[in-house]
Amino acid sequence: MAKRGYWVVRANVFDNEYIKYIEIATEVIKQFNGNFIIRGGNQLEYENTGYERTVVVEFKTFQDALDCYNSSEYKFALKYANKSSKRLVAIVEGLN
C-alpha cells in the first residue's frame, strides 16, 4: 500500500493578494484529491517561533502530493503566494 503524502506549510502573509492564491490553490489541491487537515486557525508555537499560519494537506499518496505541487496549475497559483507571503513548505511521506 502506498504511503500517504502531506504538505506542511508555514507562512507569514503580508498582502491581501494571498486570497487569490488560496482560491486557485484550493481548486488545484482538490483536483489531486488533497484534503485540508489544518488550515490556519489558532496556534501556539513552542521552542522557536517564526510563522503565523500553518496549513497541512493530506494526499492519498506521497506521489500525489509531489505531482500536485509540481503541476502547472499549482505553479500558476504560486505566483500569487510568492508576491504576498513568506513560506516554508515541506512535502512529507506519512507512516502508513
C-alpha positions as a Markdown table, in Angstrom:
| # | Residue | x | y | z |
|---|---|---|---|---|
| 1 | Met | 0.0 | 0.0 | 0.0 |
| 2 | Ala | 1.3 | 3.4 | -0.9 |
| 3 | Lys | 2.1 | 5.8 | 2.0 |
| 4 | Arg | 0.1 | 9.0 | 2.2 |
| 5 | Gly | 1.7 | 12.3 | 1.4 |
| 6 | Tyr | 1.4 | 15.6 | 3.3 |
| 7 | Trp | 2.1 | 19.2 | 2.6 |
| 8 | Val | 3.2 | 21.0 | 5.8 |
| 9 | Val | 3.1 | 24.8 | 5.1 |
| 10 | Arg | 4.2 | 27.6 | 7.4 |
| 11 | Ala | 3.5 | 31.1 | 6.2 |
| 12 | Asn | 3.6 | 34.8 | 7.0 |
| 13 | Val | 1.1 | 36.6 | 4.9 |
| 14 | Phe | 1.8 | 40.3 | 4.2 |
| 15 | Asp | -0.6 | 41.2 | 1.3 |
| 16 | Asn | -4.2 | 40.6 | 0.6 |
| 17 | Glu | -3.3 | 39.1 | -2.8 |
| 18 | Tyr | -2.7 | 35.9 | -0.9 |
| 19 | Ile | -6.5 | 35.4 | -1.1 |
| 20 | Lys | -6.1 | 34.8 | -4.9 |
| 21 | Tyr | -3.5 | 32.2 | -4.2 |
| 22 | Ile | -5.9 | 30.4 | -1.7 |
| 23 | Glu | -8.8 | 30.5 | -4.3 |
| 24 | Ile | -6.7 | 28.9 | -7.1 |
| 25 | Ala | -4.6 | 26.5 | -4.9 |
| 26 | Thr | -7.8 | 25.1 | -3.2 |
| 27 | Glu | -9.2 | 24.1 | -6.6 |
| 28 | Val | -5.9 | 22.5 | -7.7 |
| 29 | Ile | -5.5 | 20.6 | -4.5 |
| 30 | Lys | -9.0 | 19.2 | -4.9 |
| 31 | Gln | -8.1 | 18.0 | -8.4 |
| 32 | Phe | -5.3 | 15.9 | -6.9 |
| 33 | Asn | -7.6 | 14.6 | -4.1 |
| 34 | Gly | -5.9 | 16.7 | -1.4 |
| 35 | Asn | -7.7 | 17.1 | 1.9 |
| 36 | Phe | -7.1 | 20.0 | 4.2 |
| 37 | Ile | -6.4 | 18.8 | 7.8 |
| 38 | Ile | -5.2 | 22.1 | 9.2 |
| 39 | Arg | -5.9 | 25.5 | 7.6 |
| 40 | Gly | -4.8 | 28.4 | 9.7 |
| 41 | Gly | -6.7 | 28.9 | 13.0 |
| 42 | Asn | -5.3 | 29.4 | 16.5 |
| 43 | Gln | -1.8 | 28.1 | 17.1 |
| 44 | Leu | 0.8 | 28.3 | 19.8 |
| 45 | Glu | 4.5 | 28.0 | 18.9 |
| 46 | Tyr | 7.0 | 26.4 | 21.3 |
| 47 | Glu | 10.8 | 26.1 | 21.2 |
| 48 | Asn | 11.1 | 28.6 | 18.3 |
| 49 | Thr | 8.7 | 31.0 | 16.5 |
| 50 | Gly | 8.5 | 32.4 | 13.1 |
| 51 | Tyr | 5.4 | 31.7 | 11.1 |
| 52 | Glu | 1.8 | 33.0 | 11.9 |
| 53 | Arg | -0.1 | 30.4 | 9.8 |
| 54 | Thr | 0.1 | 26.7 | 9.5 |
| 55 | Val | -1.6 | 24.5 | 6.8 |
| 56 | Val | -1.5 | 20.7 | 6.5 |
| 57 | Val | -2.9 | 19.0 | 3.4 |
| 58 | Glu | -3.2 | 15.2 | 3.2 |
| 59 | Phe | -2.9 | 13.4 | -0.2 |
| 60 | Lys | -3.7 | 9.7 | -0.9 |
| 61 | Thr | 0.0 | 9.1 | -1.8 |
| 62 | Phe | 3.3 | 10.9 | -1.5 |
| 63 | Gln | 3.5 | 10.9 | -5.3 |
| 64 | Asp | 0.1 | 12.7 | -5.5 |
| 65 | Ala | 1.5 | 15.4 | -3.1 |
| 66 | Leu | 4.5 | 15.8 | -5.3 |
| 67 | Asp | 2.5 | 15.8 | -8.5 |
| 68 | Cys | 0.2 | 18.5 | -7.2 |
| 69 | Tyr | 3.0 | 20.8 | -6.1 |
| 70 | Asn | 4.8 | 20.4 | -9.4 |
| 71 | Ser | 1.7 | 20.8 | -11.6 |
| 72 | Ser | 1.5 | 23.8 | -14.0 |
| 73 | Glu | -1.8 | 24.7 | -12.3 |
| 74 | Tyr | -0.2 | 25.0 | -8.9 |
| 75 | Lys | 2.8 | 26.8 | -10.3 |
| 76 | Phe | 0.3 | 29.5 | -11.5 |
| 77 | Ala | -1.2 | 29.8 | -8.0 |
| 78 | Leu | 2.3 | 30.1 | -6.5 |
| 79 | Lys | 2.8 | 33.4 | -8.4 |
| 80 | Tyr | 0.3 | 35.0 | -6.1 |
| 81 | Ala | 1.8 | 33.3 | -2.9 |
| 82 | Asn | 5.3 | 34.4 | -3.8 |
| 83 | Lys | 4.2 | 38.1 | -4.1 |
| 84 | Ser | 2.2 | 38.1 | -0.9 |
| 85 | Ser | 3.8 | 35.8 | 1.6 |
| 86 | Lys | 6.9 | 34.2 | 3.0 |
| 87 | Arg | 6.5 | 30.4 | 3.3 |
| 88 | Leu | 8.2 | 27.2 | 4.3 |
| 89 | Val | 6.8 | 24.2 | 2.5 |
| 90 | Ala | 7.7 | 20.6 | 3.3 |
| 91 | Ile | 6.3 | 17.6 | 1.4 |
| 92 | Val | 6.4 | 14.6 | 3.7 |
| 93 | Glu | 5.7 | 10.9 | 3.4 |
| 94 | Gly | 3.4 | 9.5 | 6.0 |
| 95 | Leu | 4.0 | 6.5 | 8.2 |
| 96 | Asn | 1.2 | 4.4 | 6.6 |
